[in-house]
Amino acid sequence: MNLILPEAGLNIKIPFGVEPFIEAIAGAVPGSREPLARYMAVCREVSRALSFIGRSGGKPDLAVLLERYPAFVTTAGYTVAEVTAKFGLPEKALQLLYPYWSYMGVPVSRMSFTIFAVMLYSYISKGAYIPRFTSHGLAAAMDARIRELGGETCYNTRVSKILVEGGRVVAVKTESGEQIKARAVVANLSPHLVYGRLVHPREAVPERAARLLNARRVGTSALVVYLGLDAPPEALNLDSYGYFIGPSMDTEQAYANFCRFEPPQMQAVICLNRANPECSPPGTTILSATSLAGPEAWREVRPEQYYDVKNYMAEAMVRQLADYLDATPGHTASPQQRKVGCLFSGPGSI
């Protein structure tokens, strides 16, 4: 993963592996090795504690938890910012530690340290994997296996109701009126939609679920730009699979930006070809750039403005990516890259 933060004067490659991760940050920020090693050790202990809780079916032996995983108990209930402040890490080291906050969607002042610790340690220690035949290949393989086992998959089929009797799901009803019996339903939908519109009858919604739903705030959503480019990654100065780019790693400022109706300042970029060279024809590149959008940011956008607004936001993201890559030390844009840069400027590049 490459981290490009011009305002902080950082352009650094962050590797996988706990020790290489610590070495990379310590090399860029003197004085950070010892506190960072302690920090990652705590993240490891928190991660193992949650695994222990999972193996116990959510009913762990409290004595064992206190004895083996005291760091988990000590840090539970605190935010990332509160826990991290206790380690005395230099400010510049925090810029290198925090990029993964965007995977959670809330700034470090509000994010649970437990969740962040598990995510960070798992990602750094185990690395990242992608399907060889892309995500579509993964979905197709799941579909094939379901059918092999005697199941059925239905596409373009809208569910209008989740039917409940005696406090248990009994079926789903499709828009065409067909009822499909079911003992359980996994809905990849907003809880507001499931409990507010789909569960039937409405009084079947558990009171606790309704209370939790009403107490929660709508979270951030993603704004993603997909690019197919007629140049190979090496001609575009793309030598890594992943990039985090933005002015700085001020998570409060970035979150405030996401919640306002303005072009995103921070984004995560993936060059699929660097992990899977066969994902597109020779001489081409597949890029995806992801930013976040707060729940209030798009409230005033009228339906007829939607596509123009998306194109405006996407163009701003692509321009930022092109500018930041072009500013990489030792990089000089070639005529081919300038030509590709022209493709960035219009809605047709989305």
C-alpha positions as CSV (number, residue, x, y, z in Angstrom):
1,M,0.0,0.0,0.0
2,N,1.3,3.5,-0.9
3,L,0.4,6.5,1.3
4,I,0.6,9.9,-0.4
5,L,0.0,12.9,1.9
6,P,1.6,16.0,0.3
7,E,0.7,18.4,3.2
8,A,2.5,16.0,5.7
9,G,5.4,15.5,3.3
10,L,4.8,11.8,3.1
11,N,5.0,9.5,0.1
12,I,5.8,6.0,1.5
13,K,5.1,2.4,0.8
14,I,3.6,0.5,3.7
15,P,4.2,-3.3,3.5
16,F,2.3,-6.3,4.9
17,G,3.7,-8.2,7.8
18,V,3.9,-6.8,11.4
19,E,7.6,-6.5,11.5
20,P,8.0,-5.0,8.0
21,F,5.1,-2.6,8.9
22,I,6.9,-1.5,12.1
23,E,10.3,-1.2,10.2
24,A,8.7,1.0,7.5
25,I,7.2,3.5,9.9
26,A,10.2,3.5,12.2
27,G,12.5,4.2,9.2
28,A,10.3,7.2,8.2
29,V,9.7,8.4,11.8
30,P,12.7,8.2,14.2
31,G,11.6,7.3,17.8
32,S,8.5,5.4,16.8
33,R,9.8,1.8,16.8
34,E,9.4,1.0,20.5
35,P,5.9,2.6,21.0
36,L,4.7,1.1,17.8
37,A,5.9,-2.4,18.7
38,R,3.9,-2.1,22.0
39,Y,0.9,-0.8,20.1
40,M,0.9,-3.7,17.6
41,A,1.3,-6.1,20.5
42,V,-1.9,-4.7,22.1
43,C,-3.7,-5.0,18.8
44,R,-2.6,-8.6,18.5
45,E,-3.9,-9.3,22.1
46,V,-7.2,-7.7,21.4
47,S,-7.6,-9.7,18.1
48,R,-6.8,-13.0,20.0
49,A,-9.3,-12.1,22.7
50,L,-12.1,-11.7,20.2
51,S,-11.2,-15.0,18.7
52,F,-11.4,-16.6,22.2
53,I,-14.8,-15.0,22.7
54,G,-15.9,-16.3,19.4
55,R,-14.8,-19.9,20.2
56,S,-16.7,-19.7,23.4
57,G,-19.9,-18.9,21.6
58,G,-20.1,-15.4,23.2
59,K,-19.9,-16.8,26.7
60,P,-16.2,-16.7,27.6
61,D,-14.8,-17.6,31.0
62,L,-14.2,-14.2,32.5
63,A,-11.3,-15.4,34.6
64,V,-9.5,-16.6,31.5
65,L,-10.3,-13.4,29.7
66,L,-8.8,-11.3,32.5
67,E,-5.7,-13.5,32.9
68,R,-4.8,-14.0,29.2
69,Y,-6.1,-10.9,27.6
70,P,-5.8,-8.0,30.1
71,A,-5.2,-5.4,27.3
72,F,-8.6,-6.3,25.7
73,V,-10.4,-5.7,29.0
74,T,-8.4,-2.5,29.7
75,T,-9.0,-0.9,26.2
76,A,-12.6,-2.0,25.7
77,G,-15.0,0.9,25.6
78,Y,-12.3,3.5,24.6
79,T,-11.8,5.1,21.2
80,V,-8.8,4.8,18.9
81,A,-7.7,8.3,19.7
82,E,-7.9,7.7,23.5
83,V,-5.9,4.5,23.4
84,T,-3.4,5.5,20.9
85,A,-2.6,8.7,22.9
86,K,-1.2,6.5,25.7
87,F,1.6,5.2,23.6
88,G,3.4,8.5,22.9
89,L,3.7,7.9,19.2
90,P,5.1,10.9,17.2
91,E,2.5,12.8,15.2
92,K,4.1,11.8,11.9
93,A,3.8,8.1,12.9
94,L,0.1,8.5,13.4
95,Q,-0.2,9.7,9.8
96,L,1.2,6.3,8.8
97,L,-0.9,4.3,11.3
98,Y,-4.3,5.8,10.6
99,P,-5.0,5.4,6.8
100,Y,-7.1,2.3,7.5
101,W,-9.6,4.4,9.4
102,S,-11.6,5.0,6.2
103,Y,-12.5,1.3,6.1
104,M,-14.6,1.9,9.2
105,G,-16.1,5.2,8.1
106,V,-15.8,7.2,11.3
107,P,-12.9,9.4,12.6
108,V,-10.6,8.0,15.2
109,S,-12.1,10.2,17.9
110,R,-15.3,8.1,17.6
111,M,-14.1,4.8,16.4
112,S,-14.0,1.8,18.8
113,F,-10.4,0.8,19.5
114,T,-11.4,-2.8,19.7
115,I,-12.7,-2.8,16.2
116,F,-9.8,-0.8,14.8
117,A,-7.2,-3.0,16.5
118,V,-8.7,-6.2,15.1
119,M,-9.0,-4.8,11.6
120,L,-5.5,-3.3,11.6
121,Y,-3.7,-6.4,13.0
122,S,-5.6,-8.8,10.8
123,Y,-4.9,-6.8,7.7
124,I,-1.2,-6.2,8.4
125,S,-0.4,-9.6,9.7
126,K,-2.4,-11.7,7.2
127,G,-2.2,-9.5,4.1
128,A,-4.9,-9.1,1.5
129,Y,-6.2,-11.5,-1.1
130,I,-8.3,-11.1,-4.2
131,P,-10.1,-13.7,-6.3
132,R,-8.1,-14.8,-9.3
133,F,-11.1,-14.6,-11.5
134,T,-12.3,-11.3,-10.0
135,S,-15.3,-10.8,-7.7
136,H,-17.7,-11.9,-10.4
137,G,-15.9,-15.2,-10.6
138,L,-16.3,-15.6,-6.9
139,A,-20.1,-14.9,-7.1
140,A,-20.4,-17.3,-10.1
141,A,-18.7,-20.0,-8.2
142,M,-21.0,-19.6,-5.2
143,D,-24.0,-19.7,-7.6
144,A,-22.7,-22.9,-9.2
145,R,-22.2,-24.6,-5.8
146,I,-25.6,-23.6,-4.6
147,R,-27.1,-25.3,-7.7
148,E,-24.9,-28.4,-7.3
149,L,-26.3,-28.9,-3.8
150,G,-29.9,-28.7,-5.0
151,G,-30.5,-25.0,-4.3
152,E,-31.9,-22.4,-6.6
153,T,-30.9,-18.8,-7.3
154,C,-33.3,-16.2,-8.7
155,Y,-32.2,-13.0,-10.4
156,N,-34.2,-9.8,-11.1
157,T,-36.7,-11.0,-8.4
158,R,-37.9,-8.4,-6.0
159,V,-39.0,-9.4,-2.5
160,S,-41.9,-7.3,-1.3
161,K,-42.5,-8.9,2.1
162,I,-40.8,-11.1,4.8
163,L,-43.6,-13.0,6.3
164,V,-43.5,-13.8,10.1
165,E,-45.8,-16.0,12.1
166,G,-45.5,-16.7,15.8
167,G,-42.3,-14.7,16.1
168,R,-40.5,-16.6,13.4
169,V,-39.8,-16.1,9.7
170,V,-41.9,-18.5,7.6
171,A,-41.5,-17.2,4.0
172,V,-40.7,-14.3,1.7
173,K,-43.2,-13.0,-0.8
174,T,-42.0,-11.7,-4.2
175,E,-43.4,-8.8,-6.1
176,S,-45.2,-11.3,-8.5
177,G,-47.1,-12.7,-5.5
178,E,-45.1,-16.0,-5.2
179,Q,-44.4,-17.2,-1.7
180,I,-41.1,-19.0,-1.0
181,K,-40.9,-20.8,2.4
182,A,-37.9,-20.0,4.6
183,R,-36.9,-20.6,8.2
184,A,-34.4,-17.8,8.0
185,V,-33.7,-14.8,5.8
186,V,-30.4,-13.0,5.2
187,A,-31.1,-9.6,3.9
188,N,-28.2,-7.5,2.5
189,L,-30.3,-4.4,3.0
190,S,-30.5,-1.4,5.3
191,P,-32.2,-2.4,8.6
192,H,-34.5,0.6,8.1
193,L,-35.8,-1.1,4.9
194,V,-36.0,-4.5,6.4
195,Y,-37.9,-3.5,9.6
196,G,-39.6,-0.5,8.2
197,R,-41.0,-2.0,5.0
198,L,-40.4,-5.7,4.5
199,V,-41.3,-7.4,7.8
200,H,-45.0,-8.3,7.7
201,P,-47.0,-7.9,9.8
202,R,-45.4,-4.7,11.1
203,E,-46.1,-5.6,14.8
204,A,-43.8,-8.7,14.3
205,V,-40.7,-6.4,14.4
206,P,-39.1,-7.1,17.8
207,E,-39.3,-4.1,20.1
208,R,-35.6,-4.2,20.9
209,A,-34.8,-4.2,17.1
210,A,-37.1,-1.2,16.6
211,R,-35.5,0.7,19.5
212,L,-32.0,0.1,18.3
213,L,-32.9,1.1,14.8
214,N,-34.4,4.4,15.9
215,A,-31.4,5.1,18.1
216,R,-28.8,4.7,15.3
217,R,-27.6,7.2,12.9
218,V,-27.3,6.5,9.2
219,G,-23.6,5.8,8.4
220,T,-21.5,6.9,5.5
221,S,-21.8,5.4,2.1
222,A,-19.2,4.9,-0.7
223,L,-18.6,6.9,-3.8
224,V,-16.7,4.7,-6.3
225,V,-15.2,5.6,-9.6
226,Y,-14.3,2.7,-11.9
227,L,-11.8,3.4,-14.7
228,G,-10.8,1.3,-17.7
229,L,-7.6,2.9,-19.1
230,D,-5.9,2.3,-22.5
231,A,-2.4,2.3,-20.9
232,P,-0.5,-0.3,-18.8
233,P,0.1,0.5,-15.1
234,E,3.8,1.2,-15.5
235,A,3.0,4.0,-18.0
236,L,0.7,5.5,-15.4
237,N,3.2,5.5,-12.5
238,L,1.2,2.8,-10.7
239,D,3.6,0.4,-9.1
240,S,1.4,-0.7,-6.1
241,Y,-1.9,-2.4,-5.7
242,G,-3.3,0.0,-3.2
243,Y,-3.0,3.8,-2.5
244,F,-4.4,6.1,0.1
245,I,-4.2,9.7,-1.1
246,G,-5.2,13.0,0.5
247,P,-3.8,16.3,1.8
248,S,-3.1,14.8,5.3
249,M,-4.3,12.0,7.6
250,D,-6.5,14.4,9.7
251,T,-9.4,12.1,10.2
252,E,-11.7,14.8,11.6
253,Q,-11.1,17.1,8.7
254,A,-11.5,14.2,6.2
255,Y,-14.8,13.1,7.8
256,A,-16.1,16.7,7.8
257,N,-15.2,16.8,4.1
258,F,-17.2,13.6,3.5
259,C,-20.2,15.0,5.2
260,R,-20.3,18.2,3.2
261,F,-21.4,18.5,-0.4
262,E,-18.0,19.1,-1.9
263,P,-15.4,17.0,-3.8
264,P,-13.8,14.4,-1.6
265,Q,-10.3,15.2,-0.5
266,M,-9.3,11.6,0.6
267,Q,-9.6,8.4,-1.4
268,A,-8.5,4.8,-1.6
269,V,-7.3,3.6,-5.0
270,I,-6.9,0.1,-6.2
271,C,-4.9,-1.0,-9.3
272,L,-6.3,-4.5,-9.9
273,N,-3.6,-5.3,-12.5
274,R,-0.8,-5.1,-9.9
275,A,-2.4,-8.1,-8.0
276,N,-3.9,-9.8,-11.1
277,P,-2.1,-8.9,-14.3
278,E,-4.5,-11.0,-16.3
279,C,-7.6,-9.0,-15.2
280,S,-7.6,-6.9,-18.4
281,P,-6.0,-7.1,-21.9
282,P,-2.3,-6.3,-22.3
283,G,-1.7,-2.6,-22.4
284,T,-4.7,-1.6,-20.3
285,T,-5.4,-0.9,-16.6
286,I,-8.4,-1.3,-14.3
287,L,-8.6,1.2,-11.5
288,S,-11.1,1.8,-8.8
289,A,-11.1,4.9,-6.6
290,T,-13.3,5.0,-3.5
291,S,-14.2,7.9,-1.2
292,L,-16.9,8.3,1.4
293,A,-20.1,10.4,1.5
294,G,-21.8,11.3,4.7
295,P,-25.6,10.8,5.0
296,E,-26.3,14.5,4.8
297,A,-24.0,15.4,1.9
298,W,-26.4,14.5,-0.9
299,R,-29.7,15.5,0.8
300,E,-30.3,18.5,-1.4
301,V,-29.5,16.8,-4.8
302,R,-32.6,16.5,-6.9
303,P,-33.2,13.3,-8.9
304,E,-32.6,15.1,-12.2
305,Q,-29.2,16.4,-10.9
306,Y,-28.0,13.0,-9.8
307,Y,-25.9,11.9,-12.8
308,D,-24.4,15.4,-13.3
309,V,-23.4,15.5,-9.7
310,K,-21.8,12.0,-9.8
311,N,-19.8,13.0,-12.8
312,Y,-18.6,16.2,-11.2
313,M,-17.5,14.3,-8.0
314,A,-15.9,11.6,-10.0
315,E,-14.0,14.0,-12.2
316,A,-12.6,15.7,-9.1
317,M,-11.4,12.4,-7.7
318,V,-9.7,11.4,-10.9
319,R,-8.0,14.8,-11.2
320,Q,-6.7,14.5,-7.7
321,L,-5.4,11.0,-8.3
322,A,-3.6,12.2,-11.5
323,D,-2.1,15.2,-9.8
324,Y,-0.9,13.2,-6.8
325,L,0.7,10.5,-8.9
326,D,2.3,13.1,-11.2
327,A,3.8,14.7,-8.1
328,T,5.5,11.5,-7.0
329,P,9.3,12.2,-6.6
330,G,11.3,11.2,-9.6
331,H,8.3,10.9,-11.8
332,T,7.9,12.9,-15.0
333,A,4.8,12.5,-17.1
334,S,5.3,11.0,-20.5
335,P,3.4,12.1,-23.6
336,Q,1.3,8.9,-23.2
337,Q,0.5,9.8,-19.6
338,R,-0.5,13.3,-20.6
339,K,-2.8,11.8,-23.2
340,V,-4.3,9.5,-20.6
341,G,-4.7,12.5,-18.3
342,C,-6.9,14.1,-20.8
343,L,-9.2,11.1,-20.5
344,F,-9.6,11.9,-16.8
345,S,-11.2,15.2,-17.5
346,G,-14.6,14.2,-18.8
347,P,-17.6,12.2,-17.6
348,G,-16.9,9.7,-20.3
349,S,-14.0,8.3,-18.2
350,I,-16.3,7.0,-15.5
